[in-house]
Each structure stands twice: as C-alpha cells, then as structure tokens.
Amino acid sequence: MSEQEFLTKMKEDILDTETDIDAGTELASVEEWDSLGVVDFIAMANTVCGKKVKRDDVNAAKTFGDLYALLK
C-alpha cells in the first residue's frame, strides 16, 4: 500500500473524517483519532497489510507518517 493509499484509507475508512491529513499531520490534531481509531488501525494493519502492530507502538506514534512506518 502506498503512502497516499494509506492516508486515503485512514481518512475515509478508519476515521471517517472531513479533516485533510498528510504524513506530517499530528494524530492529536484529528478529533476522530481516539481509542476506536487505534483499534481500527491495528485491525486494518493485520487484515489488509498482514502486519502485527503493537498497541504501544501505535500509542507512541505522533503523526500519520509514523503510523505508516509501522506498516513497513
């Protein structure tokens, strides 16, 4: 999955937000990024990307770019 595909999936499917996001957008600045968003991201990482992502790693992420790096 490319970075742009990831950002689109996060915006439209995971967070269902109108907020524009890019790799440098801070997670804390997006109202929809909450505990449900974390769980949905982890589920998406597992099912779509085949990655086992630890909740602690997600919680340590500061930007959407940091989340994308977890999928590499």
N, CA, C and O atoms as a Maestro MAE file, in Angstrom:
{
 s_m_m2io_version
 :::
 2.0.0
}

f_m_ct {
 s_m_title
 :::
 protein
 m_atom[288] {
  # First column is atom index #
  i_m_mmod_type
  r_m_x_coord
  r_m_y_coord
  r_m_z_coord
  i_m_residue_number
  s_m_chain_name
  s_m_pdb_residue_name
  s_m_pdb_atom_name
  i_m_atomic_number
  :::
  1 25 0.846 -1.168 0.000 1 A "MET " " N  " 7
  2 3 0.000 0.000 0.000 1 A "MET " " CA " 6
  3 2 0.892 1.232 0.000 1 A "MET " " C  " 6
  4 15 1.808 1.360 0.813 1 A "MET " " O  " 8
  5 25 0.606 2.129 -0.923 2 A "SER " " N  " 7
  6 3 1.391 3.364 -0.985 2 A "SER " " CA " 6
  7 2 0.983 4.291 0.160 2 A "SER " " C  " 6
  8 15 -0.053 4.097 0.796 2 A "SER " " O  " 8
  9 25 1.811 5.291 0.406 3 A "GLU " " N  " 7
  10 3 1.504 6.243 1.464 3 A "GLU " " CA " 6
  11 2 0.182 6.965 1.183 3 A "GLU " " C  " 6
  12 15 -0.620 7.172 2.094 3 A "GLU " " O  " 8
  13 25 -0.040 7.345 -0.070 4 A "GLN " " N  " 7
  14 3 -1.282 8.048 -0.413 4 A "GLN " " CA " 6
  15 2 -2.491 7.133 -0.223 4 A "GLN " " C  " 6
  16 15 -3.526 7.579 0.271 4 A "GLN " " O  " 8
  17 25 -2.377 5.869 -0.606 5 A "GLU " " N  " 7
  18 3 -3.467 4.915 -0.385 5 A "GLU " " CA " 6
  19 2 -3.749 4.762 1.111 5 A "GLU " " C  " 6
  20 15 -4.903 4.696 1.534 5 A "GLU " " O  " 8
  21 25 -2.682 4.707 1.896 6 A "PHE " " N  " 7
  22 3 -2.826 4.606 3.343 6 A "PHE " " CA " 6
  23 2 -3.562 5.819 3.904 6 A "PHE " " C  " 6
  24 15 -4.499 5.673 4.689 6 A "PHE " " O  " 8
  25 25 -3.141 7.006 3.503 7 A "LEU " " N  " 7
  26 3 -3.768 8.229 4.014 7 A "LEU " " CA " 6
  27 2 -5.243 8.298 3.618 7 A "LEU " " C  " 6
  28 15 -6.080 8.720 4.417 7 A "LEU " " O  " 8
  29 25 -5.559 7.892 2.408 8 A "THR " " N  " 7
  30 3 -6.954 7.873 1.963 8 A "THR " " CA " 6
  31 2 -7.764 6.884 2.779 8 A "THR " " C  " 6
  32 15 -8.884 7.189 3.190 8 A "THR " " O  " 8
  33 25 -7.210 5.696 3.020 9 A "LYS " " N  " 7
  34 3 -7.899 4.682 3.813 9 A "LYS " " CA " 6
  35 2 -8.120 5.180 5.243 9 A "LYS " " C  " 6
  36 15 -9.198 4.995 5.809 9 A "LYS " " O  " 8
  37 25 -7.111 5.803 5.815 10 A "MET " " N  " 7
  38 3 -7.249 6.335 7.165 10 A "MET " " CA " 6
  39 2 -8.346 7.406 7.211 10 A "MET " " C  " 6
  40 15 -9.191 7.398 8.106 10 A "MET " " O  " 8
  41 25 -8.323 8.310 6.255 11 A "LYS " " N  " 7
  42 3 -9.284 9.416 6.246 11 A "LYS " " CA " 6
  43 2 -10.711 8.934 6.011 11 A "LYS " " C  " 6
  44 15 -11.633 9.334 6.722 11 A "LYS " " O  " 8
  45 25 -10.888 8.071 5.011 12 A "GLU " " N  " 7
  46 3 -12.234 7.696 4.589 12 A "GLU " " CA " 6
  47 2 -12.801 6.489 5.324 12 A "GLU " " C  " 6
  48 15 -13.986 6.470 5.655 12 A "GLU " " O  " 8
  49 25 -11.975 5.487 5.583 13 A "ASP " " N  " 7
  50 3 -12.481 4.233 6.145 13 A "ASP " " CA " 6
  51 2 -12.289 4.119 7.654 13 A "ASP " " C  " 6
  52 15 -13.211 3.731 8.371 13 A "ASP " " O  " 8
  53 25 -11.107 4.453 8.131 14 A "ILE " " N  " 7
  54 3 -10.803 4.249 9.547 14 A "ILE " " CA " 6
  55 2 -11.379 5.385 10.394 14 A "ILE " " C  " 6
  56 15 -12.059 5.136 11.389 14 A "ILE " " O  " 8
  57 25 -11.111 6.623 10.003 15 A "LEU " " N  " 7
  58 3 -11.525 7.762 10.821 15 A "LEU " " CA " 6
  59 2 -12.832 8.401 10.367 15 A "LEU " " C  " 6
  60 15 -13.505 9.062 11.157 15 A "LEU " " O  " 8
  61 25 -13.194 8.209 9.103 16 A "ASP " " N  " 7
  62 3 -14.401 8.823 8.543 16 A "ASP " " CA " 6
  63 2 -14.448 10.310 8.909 16 A "ASP " " C  " 6
  64 15 -15.384 10.788 9.550 16 A "ASP " " O  " 8
  65 25 -13.408 11.015 8.480 17 A "THR " " N  " 7
  66 3 -13.263 12.428 8.830 17 A "THR " " CA " 6
  67 2 -13.237 13.307 7.589 17 A "THR " " C  " 6
  68 15 -12.880 12.858 6.499 17 A "THR " " O  " 8
  69 25 -13.613 14.542 7.767 18 A "GLU " " N  " 7
  70 3 -13.518 15.551 6.713 18 A "GLU " " CA " 6
  71 2 -12.178 16.276 6.776 18 A "GLU " " C  " 6
  72 15 -11.821 16.999 5.846 18 A "GLU " " O  " 8
  73 25 -11.440 16.090 7.855 19 A "THR " " N  " 7
  74 3 -10.165 16.750 8.059 19 A "THR " " CA " 6
  75 2 -9.152 16.268 7.033 19 A "THR " " C  " 6
  76 15 -8.999 15.064 6.830 19 A "THR " " O  " 8
  77 25 -8.457 17.202 6.383 20 A "ASP " " N  " 7
  78 3 -7.388 16.829 5.457 20 A "ASP " " CA " 6
  79 2 -6.196 16.349 6.270 20 A "ASP " " C  " 6
  80 15 -5.798 16.989 7.243 20 A "ASP " " O  " 8
  81 25 -5.636 15.228 5.869 21 A "ILE " " N  " 7
  82 3 -4.469 14.692 6.556 21 A "ILE " " CA " 6
  83 2 -3.364 14.406 5.559 21 A "ILE " " C  " 6
  84 15 -3.622 14.114 4.391 21 A "ILE " " O  " 8
  85 25 -2.138 14.491 6.030 22 A "ASP " " N  " 7
  86 3 -0.973 14.061 5.260 22 A "ASP " " CA " 6
  87 2 -0.018 13.391 6.233 22 A "ASP " " C  " 6
  88 15 -0.322 13.265 7.419 22 A "ASP " " O  " 8
  89 25 1.116 12.968 5.746 23 A "ALA " " N  " 7
  90 3 2.058 12.214 6.584 23 A "ALA " " CA " 6
  91 2 2.522 13.023 7.795 23 A "ALA " " C  " 6
  92 15 2.845 12.444 8.833 23 A "ALA " " O  " 8
  93 25 2.561 14.330 7.679 24 A "GLY " " N  " 7
  94 3 3.036 15.165 8.771 24 A "GLY " " CA " 6
  95 2 1.953 15.608 9.749 24 A "GLY " " C  " 6
  96 15 2.250 16.252 10.755 24 A "GLY " " O  " 8
  97 25 0.713 15.270 9.460 25 A "THR " " N  " 7
  98 3 -0.379 15.671 10.342 25 A "THR " " CA " 6
  99 2 -0.259 14.955 11.678 25 A "THR " " C  " 6
  100 15 -0.116 13.734 11.730 25 A "THR " " O  " 8
  101 25 -0.317 15.718 12.744 26 A "GLU " " N  " 7
  102 3 -0.237 15.125 14.075 26 A "GLU " " CA " 6
  103 2 -1.551 14.438 14.407 26 A "GLU " " C  " 6
  104 15 -2.631 14.985 14.186 26 A "GLU " " O  " 8
  105 25 -1.439 13.235 14.939 27 A "LEU " " N  " 7
  106 3 -2.623 12.453 15.292 27 A "LEU " " CA " 6
  107 2 -3.507 13.202 16.275 27 A "LEU " " C  " 6
  108 15 -4.732 13.168 16.157 27 A "LEU " " O  " 8
  109 25 -2.905 13.872 17.234 28 A "ALA " " N  " 7
  110 3 -3.653 14.592 18.267 28 A "ALA " " CA " 6
  111 2 -4.498 15.728 17.693 28 A "ALA " " C  " 6
  112 15 -5.436 16.189 18.343 28 A "ALA " " O  " 8
  113 25 -4.174 16.183 16.482 29 A "SER " " N  " 7
  114 3 -4.916 17.289 15.885 29 A "SER " " CA " 6
  115 2 -6.184 16.837 15.171 29 A "SER " " C  " 6
  116 15 -6.970 17.667 14.715 29 A "SER " " O  " 8
  117 25 -6.386 15.525 15.073 30 A "VAL " " N  " 7
  118 3 -7.564 14.985 14.398 30 A "VAL " " CA " 6
  119 2 -8.520 14.446 15.457 30 A "VAL " " C  " 6
  120 15 -8.221 13.471 16.147 30 A "VAL " " O  " 8
  121 25 -9.660 15.089 15.571 31 A "GLU " " N  " 7
  122 3 -10.629 14.769 16.623 31 A "GLU " " CA " 6
  123 2 -11.055 13.305 16.591 31 A "GLU " " C  " 6
  124 15 -11.290 12.709 17.643 31 A "GLU " " O  " 8
  125 25 -11.157 12.723 15.408 32 A "GLU " " N  " 7
  126 3 -11.635 11.353 15.268 32 A "GLU " " CA " 6
  127 2 -10.593 10.300 15.668 32 A "GLU " " C  " 6
  128 15 -10.923 9.120 15.787 32 A "GLU " " O  " 8
  129 25 -9.339 10.719 15.877 33 A "TRP " " N  " 7
  130 3 -8.302 9.768 16.307 33 A "TRP " " CA " 6
  131 2 -8.473 9.547 17.804 33 A "TRP " " C  " 6
  132 15 -8.064 10.374 18.620 33 A "TRP " " O  " 8
  133 25 -9.082 8.425 18.148 34 A "ASP " " N  " 7
  134 3 -9.360 8.083 19.542 34 A "ASP " " CA " 6
  135 2 -9.094 6.593 19.732 34 A "ASP " " C  " 6
  136 15 -8.491 5.960 18.865 34 A "ASP " " O  " 8
  137 25 -9.528 6.035 20.837 35 A "SER " " N  " 7
  138 3 -9.247 4.624 21.117 35 A "SER " " CA " 6
  139 2 -9.855 3.705 20.058 35 A "SER " " C  " 6
  140 15 -9.265 2.675 19.732 35 A "SER " " O  " 8
  141 25 -11.013 4.053 19.521 36 A "LEU " " N  " 7
  142 3 -11.615 3.251 18.459 36 A "LEU " " CA " 6
  143 2 -10.768 3.333 17.185 36 A "LEU " " C  " 6
  144 15 -10.603 2.338 16.479 36 A "LEU " " O  " 8
  145 25 -10.237 4.511 16.899 37 A "GLY " " N  " 7
  146 3 -9.349 4.673 15.752 37 A "GLY " " CA " 6
  147 2 -8.103 3.817 15.880 37 A "GLY " " C  " 6
  148 15 -7.633 3.246 14.895 37 A "GLY " " O  " 8
  149 25 -7.568 3.724 17.091 38 A "VAL " " N  " 7
  150 3 -6.383 2.888 17.341 38 A "VAL " " CA " 6
  151 2 -6.713 1.425 17.046 38 A "VAL " " C  " 6
  152 15 -5.961 0.737 16.355 38 A "VAL " " O  " 8
  153 25 -7.845 0.959 17.577 39 A "VAL " " N  " 7
  154 3 -8.251 -0.432 17.360 39 A "VAL " " CA " 6
  155 2 -8.499 -0.691 15.881 39 A "VAL " " C  " 6
  156 15 -8.086 -1.726 15.357 39 A "VAL " " O  " 8
  157 25 -9.165 0.234 15.206 40 A "ASP " " N  " 7
  158 3 -9.429 0.071 13.773 40 A "ASP " " CA " 6
  159 2 -8.137 0.064 12.967 40 A "ASP " " C  " 6
  160 15 -8.010 -0.701 12.012 40 A "ASP " " O  " 8
  161 25 -7.177 0.907 13.340 41 A "PHE " " N  " 7
  162 3 -5.886 0.919 12.651 41 A "PHE " " CA " 6
  163 2 -5.172 -0.421 12.822 41 A "PHE " " C  " 6
  164 15 -4.654 -0.979 11.855 41 A "PHE " " O  " 8
  165 25 -5.146 -0.935 14.046 42 A "ILE " " N  " 7
  166 3 -4.489 -2.220 14.307 42 A "ILE " " CA " 6
  167 2 -5.163 -3.336 13.513 42 A "ILE " " C  " 6
  168 15 -4.485 -4.196 12.952 42 A "ILE " " O  " 8
  169 25 -6.488 -3.326 13.465 43 A "ALA " " N  " 7
  170 3 -7.218 -4.340 12.693 43 A "ALA " " CA " 6
  171 2 -6.910 -4.223 11.211 43 A "ALA " " C  " 6
  172 15 -6.704 -5.235 10.542 43 A "ALA " " O  " 8
  173 25 -6.876 -3.002 10.689 44 A "MET " " N  " 7
  174 3 -6.551 -2.787 9.282 44 A "MET " " CA " 6
  175 2 -5.131 -3.239 8.977 44 A "MET " " C  " 6
  176 15 -4.883 -3.853 7.939 44 A "MET " " O  " 8
  177 25 -4.202 -2.941 9.868 45 A "ALA " " N  " 7
  178 3 -2.813 -3.359 9.667 45 A "ALA " " CA " 6
  179 2 -2.730 -4.877 9.560 45 A "ALA " " C  " 6
  180 15 -1.998 -5.410 8.726 45 A "ALA " " O  " 8
  181 25 -3.477 -5.562 10.402 46 A "ASN " " N  " 7
  182 3 -3.457 -7.021 10.426 46 A "ASN " " CA " 6
  183 2 -4.136 -7.610 9.192 46 A "ASN " " C  " 6
  184 15 -3.569 -8.486 8.539 46 A "ASN " " O  " 8
  185 25 -5.340 -7.143 8.863 47 A "THR " " N  " 7
  186 3 -6.105 -7.761 7.786 47 A "THR " " CA " 6
  187 2 -5.661 -7.312 6.396 47 A "THR " " C  " 6
  188 15 -5.542 -8.138 5.490 47 A "THR " " O  " 8
  189 25 -5.418 -6.030 6.219 48 A "VAL " " N  " 7
  190 3 -5.081 -5.509 4.894 48 A "VAL " " CA " 6
  191 2 -3.593 -5.659 4.589 48 A "VAL " " C  " 6
  192 15 -3.211 -6.014 3.473 48 A "VAL " " O  " 8
  193 25 -2.765 -5.387 5.581 49 A "CYS " " N  " 7
  194 3 -1.316 -5.363 5.362 49 A "CYS " " CA " 6
  195 2 -0.601 -6.604 5.884 49 A "CYS " " C  " 6
  196 15 0.579 -6.806 5.597 49 A "CYS " " O  " 8
  197 25 -1.301 -7.430 6.643 50 A "GLY " " N  " 7
  198 3 -0.681 -8.625 7.193 50 A "GLY " " CA " 6
  199 2 0.388 -8.332 8.234 50 A "GLY " " C  " 6
  200 15 1.314 -9.122 8.415 50 A "GLY " " O  " 8
  201 25 0.266 -7.202 8.917 51 A "LYS " " N  " 7
  202 3 1.251 -6.796 9.933 51 A "LYS " " CA " 6
  203 2 0.648 -6.909 11.321 51 A "LYS " " C  " 6
  204 15 -0.507 -6.547 11.543 51 A "LYS " " O  " 8
  205 25 1.440 -7.410 12.245 52 A "LYS " " N  " 7
  206 3 1.058 -7.419 13.652 52 A "LYS " " CA " 6
  207 2 1.640 -6.158 14.279 52 A "LYS " " C  " 6
  208 15 2.854 -6.033 14.439 52 A "LYS " " O  " 8
  209 25 0.771 -5.242 14.627 53 A "VAL " " N  " 7
  210 3 1.194 -3.964 15.189 53 A "VAL " " CA " 6
  211 2 0.840 -3.949 16.667 53 A "VAL " " C  " 6
  212 15 -0.278 -4.293 17.051 53 A "VAL " " O  " 8
  213 25 1.790 -3.552 17.483 54 A "LYS " " N  " 7
  214 3 1.562 -3.486 18.925 54 A "LYS " " CA " 6
  215 2 0.896 -2.162 19.293 54 A "LYS " " C  " 6
  216 15 1.223 -1.108 18.748 54 A "LYS " " O  " 8
  217 25 -0.039 -2.243 20.224 55 A "ARG " " N  " 7
  218 3 -0.745 -1.044 20.678 55 A "ARG " " CA " 6
  219 2 0.241 0.000 21.218 55 A "ARG " " C  " 6
  220 15 0.054 1.196 20.994 55 A "ARG " " O  " 8
  221 25 1.283 -0.439 21.924 56 A "ASP " " N  " 7
  222 3 2.271 0.504 22.458 56 A "ASP " " CA " 6
  223 2 2.956 1.277 21.332 56 A "ASP " " C  " 6
  224 15 3.234 2.468 21.477 56 A "ASP " " O  " 8
  225 25 3.231 0.608 20.211 57 A "ASP " " N  " 7
  226 3 3.857 1.280 19.072 57 A "ASP " " CA " 6
  227 2 2.905 2.305 18.463 57 A "ASP " " C  " 6
  228 15 3.322 3.395 18.070 57 A "ASP " " O  " 8
  229 25 1.625 1.948 18.389 58 A "VAL " " N  " 7
  230 3 0.631 2.887 17.860 58 A "VAL " " CA " 6
  231 2 0.510 4.083 18.796 58 A "VAL " " C  " 6
  232 15 0.460 5.226 18.342 58 A "VAL " " O  " 8
  233 25 0.461 3.829 20.085 59 A "ASN " " N  " 7
  234 3 0.348 4.916 21.059 59 A "ASN " " CA " 6
  235 2 1.566 5.841 21.038 59 A "ASN " " C  " 6
  236 15 1.453 7.021 21.370 59 A "ASN " " O  " 8
  237 25 2.720 5.315 20.654 60 A "ALA " " N  " 7
  238 3 3.938 6.121 20.580 60 A "ALA " " CA " 6
  239 2 3.989 6.979 19.314 60 A "ALA " " C  " 6
  240 15 4.750 7.945 19.255 60 A "ALA " " O  " 8
  241 25 3.198 6.640 18.318 61 A "ALA " " N  " 7
  242 3 3.179 7.386 17.061 61 A "ALA " " CA " 6
  243 2 2.645 8.793 17.293 61 A "ALA " " C  " 6
  244 15 1.711 8.994 18.069 61 A "ALA " " O  " 8
  245 25 3.242 9.758 16.619 62 A "LYS " " N  " 7
  246 3 2.832 11.157 16.749 62 A "LYS " " CA " 6
  247 2 2.128 11.679 15.504 62 A "LYS " " C  " 6
  248 15 1.277 12.565 15.587 62 A "LYS " " O  " 8
  249 25 2.495 11.114 14.325 63 A "THR " " N  " 7
  250 3 1.931 11.587 13.058 63 A "THR " " CA " 6
  251 2 1.401 10.405 12.254 63 A "THR " " C  " 6
  252 15 1.652 9.245 12.579 63 A "THR " " O  " 8
  253 25 0.661 10.732 11.195 64 A "PHE " " N  " 7
  254 3 0.188 9.674 10.311 64 A "PHE " " CA " 6
  255 2 1.349 9.009 9.595 64 A "PHE " " C  " 6
  256 15 1.265 7.832 9.244 64 A "PHE " " O  " 8
  257 25 2.424 9.736 9.373 65 A "GLY " " N  " 7
  258 3 3.640 9.146 8.811 65 A "GLY " " CA " 6
  259 2 4.236 8.095 9.722 65 A "GLY " " C  " 6
  260 15 4.752 7.077 9.260 65 A "GLY " " O  " 8
  261 25 4.165 8.346 11.024 66 A "ASP " " N  " 7
  262 3 4.648 7.357 12.000 66 A "ASP " " CA " 6
  263 2 3.821 6.071 11.922 66 A "ASP " " C  " 6
  264 15 4.365 4.968 11.990 66 A "ASP " " O  " 8
  265 25 2.499 6.225 11.780 67 A "LEU " " N  " 7
  266 3 1.634 5.047 11.634 67 A "LEU " " CA " 6
  267 2 1.980 4.276 10.365 67 A "LEU " " C  " 6
  268 15 2.060 3.047 10.372 67 A "LEU " " O  " 8
  269 25 2.182 5.012 9.282 68 A "TYR " " N  " 7
  270 3 2.510 4.362 8.010 68 A "TYR " " CA " 6
  271 2 3.826 3.580 8.145 68 A "TYR " " C  " 6
  272 15 3.959 2.487 7.595 68 A "TYR " " O  " 8
  273 25 4.771 4.132 8.862 69 A "ALA " " N  " 7
  274 3 6.059 3.445 9.057 69 A "ALA " " CA " 6
  275 2 5.877 2.119 9.769 69 A "ALA " " C  " 6
  276 15 6.666 1.198 9.557 69 A "ALA " " O  " 8
  277 25 4.858 1.996 10.609 70 A "LEU " " N  " 7
  278 3 4.596 0.737 11.313 70 A "LEU " " CA " 6
  279 2 4.157 -0.370 10.370 70 A "LEU " " C  " 6
  280 15 4.247 -1.552 10.701 70 A "LEU " " O  " 8
  281 25 3.684 0.016 9.199 71 A "LEU " " N  " 7
  282 3 3.195 -0.970 8.222 71 A "LEU " " CA " 6
  283 2 4.292 -1.462 7.295 71 A "LEU " " C  " 6
  284 15 4.066 -2.373 6.499 71 A "LEU " " O  " 8
  285 25 5.466 -0.877 7.386 72 A "LYS " " N  " 7
  286 3 6.589 -1.265 6.509 72 A "LYS " " CA " 6
  287 2 7.337 -2.447 7.064 72 A "LYS " " C  " 6
  288 15 8.306 -2.904 6.459 72 A "LYS " " O  " 8
  :::
 }
 m_bond[287] {
  # First column is bond index #
  i_m_from
  i_m_to
  i_m_order
  :::
  1 1 2 1
  2 2 3 1
  3 3 4 2
  4 3 5 1
  5 5 6 1
  6 6 7 1
  7 7 8 2
  8 7 9 1
  9 9 10 1
  10 10 11 1
  11 11 12 2
  12 11 13 1
  13 13 14 1
  14 14 15 1
  15 15 16 2
  16 15 17 1
  17 17 18 1
  18 18 19 1
  19 19 20 2
  20 19 21 1
  21 21 22 1
  22 22 23 1
  23 23 24 2
  24 23 25 1
  25 25 26 1
  26 26 27 1
  27 27 28 2
  28 27 29 1
  29 29 30 1
  30 30 31 1
  31 31 32 2
  32 31 33 1
  33 33 34 1
  34 34 35 1
  35 35 36 2
  36 35 37 1
  37 37 38 1
  38 38 39 1
  39 39 40 2
  40 39 41 1
  41 41 42 1
  42 42 43 1
  43 43 44 2
  44 43 45 1
  45 45 46 1
  46 46 47 1
  47 47 48 2
  48 47 49 1
  49 49 50 1
  50 50 51 1
  51 51 52 2
  52 51 53 1
  53 53 54 1
  54 54 55 1
  55 55 56 2
  56 55 57 1
  57 57 58 1
  58 58 59 1
  59 59 60 2
  60 59 61 1
  61 61 62 1
  62 62 63 1
  63 63 64 2
  64 63 65 1
  65 65 66 1
  66 66 67 1
  67 67 68 2
  68 67 69 1
  69 69 70 1
  70 70 71 1
  71 71 72 2
  72 71 73 1
  73 73 74 1
  74 74 75 1
  75 75 76 2
  76 75 77 1
  77 77 78 1
  78 78 79 1
  79 79 80 2
  80 79 81 1
  81 81 82 1
  82 82 83 1
  83 83 84 2
  84 83 85 1
  85 85 86 1
  86 86 87 1
  87 87 88 2
  88 87 89 1
  89 89 90 1
  90 90 91 1
  91 91 92 2
  92 91 93 1
  93 93 94 1
  94 94 95 1
  95 95 96 2
  96 95 97 1
  97 97 98 1
  98 98 99 1
  99 99 100 2
  100 99 101 1
  101 101 102 1
  102 102 103 1
  103 103 104 2
  104 103 105 1
  105 105 106 1
  106 106 107 1
  107 107 108 2
  108 107 109 1
  109 109 110 1
  110 110 111 1
  111 111 112 2
  112 111 113 1
  113 113 114 1
  114 114 115 1
  115 115 116 2
  116 115 117 1
  117 117 118 1
  118 118 119 1
  119 119 120 2
  120 119 121 1
  121 121 122 1
  122 122 123 1
  123 123 124 2
  124 123 125 1
  125 125 126 1
  126 126 127 1
  127 127 128 2
  128 127 129 1
  129 129 130 1
  130 130 131 1
  131 131 132 2
  132 131 133 1
  133 133 134 1
  134 134 135 1
  135 135 136 2
  136 135 137 1
  137 137 138 1
  138 138 139 1
  139 139 140 2
  140 139 141 1
  141 141 142 1
  142 142 143 1
  143 143 144 2
  144 143 145 1
  145 145 146 1
  146 146 147 1
  147 147 148 2
  148 147 149 1
  149 149 150 1
  150 150 151 1
  151 151 152 2
  152 151 153 1
  153 153 154 1
  154 154 155 1
  155 155 156 2
  156 155 157 1
  157 157 158 1
  158 158 159 1
  159 159 160 2
  160 159 161 1
  161 161 162 1
  162 162 163 1
  163 163 164 2
  164 163 165 1
  165 165 166 1
  166 166 167 1
  167 167 168 2
  168 167 169 1
  169 169 170 1
  170 170 171 1
  171 171 172 2
  172 171 173 1
  173 173 174 1
  174 174 175 1
  175 175 176 2
  176 175 177 1
  177 177 178 1
  178 178 179 1
  179 179 180 2
  180 179 181 1
  181 181 182 1
  182 182 183 1
  183 183 184 2
  184 183 185 1
  185 185 186 1
  186 186 187 1
  187 187 188 2
  188 187 189 1
  189 189 190 1
  190 190 191 1
  191 191 192 2
  192 191 193 1
  193 193 194 1
  194 194 195 1
  195 195 196 2
  196 195 197 1
  197 197 198 1
  198 198 199 1
  199 199 200 2
  200 199 201 1
  201 201 202 1
  202 202 203 1
  203 203 204 2
  204 203 205 1
  205 205 206 1
  206 206 207 1
  207 207 208 2
  208 207 209 1
  209 209 210 1
  210 210 211 1
  211 211 212 2
  212 211 213 1
  213 213 214 1
  214 214 215 1
  215 215 216 2
  216 215 217 1
  217 217 218 1
  218 218 219 1
  219 219 220 2
  220 219 221 1
  221 221 222 1
  222 222 223 1
  223 223 224 2
  224 223 225 1
  225 225 226 1
  226 226 227 1
  227 227 228 2
  228 227 229 1
  229 229 230 1
  230 230 231 1
  231 231 232 2
  232 231 233 1
  233 233 234 1
  234 234 235 1
  235 235 236 2
  236 235 237 1
  237 237 238 1
  238 238 239 1
  239 239 240 2
  240 239 241 1
  241 241 242 1
  242 242 243 1
  243 243 244 2
  244 243 245 1
  245 245 246 1
  246 246 247 1
  247 247 248 2
  248 247 249 1
  249 249 250 1
  250 250 251 1
  251 251 252 2
  252 251 253 1
  253 253 254 1
  254 254 255 1
  255 255 256 2
  256 255 257 1
  257 257 258 1
  258 258 259 1
  259 259 260 2
  260 259 261 1
  261 261 262 1
  262 262 263 1
  263 263 264 2
  264 263 265 1
  265 265 266 1
  266 266 267 1
  267 267 268 2
  268 267 269 1
  269 269 270 1
  270 270 271 1
  271 271 272 2
  272 271 273 1
  273 273 274 1
  274 274 275 1
  275 275 276 2
  276 275 277 1
  277 277 278 1
  278 278 279 1
  279 279 280 2
  280 279 281 1
  281 281 282 1
  282 282 283 1
  283 283 284 2
  284 283 285 1
  285 285 286 1
  286 286 287 1
  287 287 288 2
  :::
 }
}
